[in-house]
Amino acid sequence: MYFPGLWTAKQIVLDLRRVFGSKPSEPVFVITHHKVATVLIRKVMMEVSEKIGWRYSSTMGVATNIPSKTDLLHVIHGTVSDSFFQSRNKGVRIIRDPRDVIVSGYLYHQRCSEKWCVNSDFSDPSRPFPQVPWPLVGADLAAKEEFVSRLDGLSYQEKISSLSKAEGLIFEMDGFAKITIDEMIRWKDNDYVLTIKMEDLVEDYDSVFEKIFRWMGIGEEDIDNCLKIAITHDMNRMGEDLIASNPHISTGELRKWKDFFSPEVEEAYQKRFGEAHKELGYG
């Protein structure tokens, strides 16, 4: 029989973990970006937080601070305010070669079902989500209008699917990929934020996740259990059928840009982003 208001066994365990577990001395954050390990990090960090009794929260839009009653904040699209930049909160950010961000977005946006991507109703002049994606919700109206104007009254998906490969890649680098790349290069390294390349995370999965967990302040007694959780989401350990069924994985290959960047696309990238990949540590 269920009695409303009484704690469940699971709630009791979680509350005890919050009191006696490896709660961080200060709240921490993890930053991802669209097509930069977002789904992986969300799944792992939500399960890890539940396991060790941390309070997890996330934001799709611009992060201005870490909310109260939060031990771990996931900034899903990597967009933060100037005050967040200047804070001394400890965190982790995940980056990716911007050229692969473009290719991954180009492939994903032709088949995904995300509301902003399939929306074709632009009747609201204030341009709220889903007329624009979440990272632009806090932008000024001019930035929103610029994003919408490039769609020619079509959904983002309809527009990108109507273009040739080269045109579609260039459209993507002027679209959502631009938001991601601008945010990635906006960050400046500091002693409080651990920067992890998505490529390193995928290729040296266990040791990189262990590094992330330790940086966040997860206690030694919890590390092994947290790694066991992370391992269940490792693409390298998944079968081909499982990978094929995951809508967020386009090809299973992490580095794709050399196969997609024609001289025309390469020139367009250089014109828009210059040496952005080198700024982020990519050759």
TAGI-V503675 format. One record per helix or strand of 2 or more residues. SS is the DSSP state (a for helix, b for strand). FROM is the first residue (numbers start at 1). LEN is the number of residues. If there is no record, write none. Layout:
SS/FROM/LEN  SS/FROM/LEN
This chain:
a/9/12  b/28/4  b/36/2  a/38/15  b/56/4  b/72/4  a/82/5  b/90/6  a/98/11  a/115/4  a/134/3  a/141/9  a/156/6  a/165/10  a/176/11  b/193/5  a/198/6  a/205/12  a/220/12  a/235/3  a/240/6  a/257/4  a/263/11  a/276/4
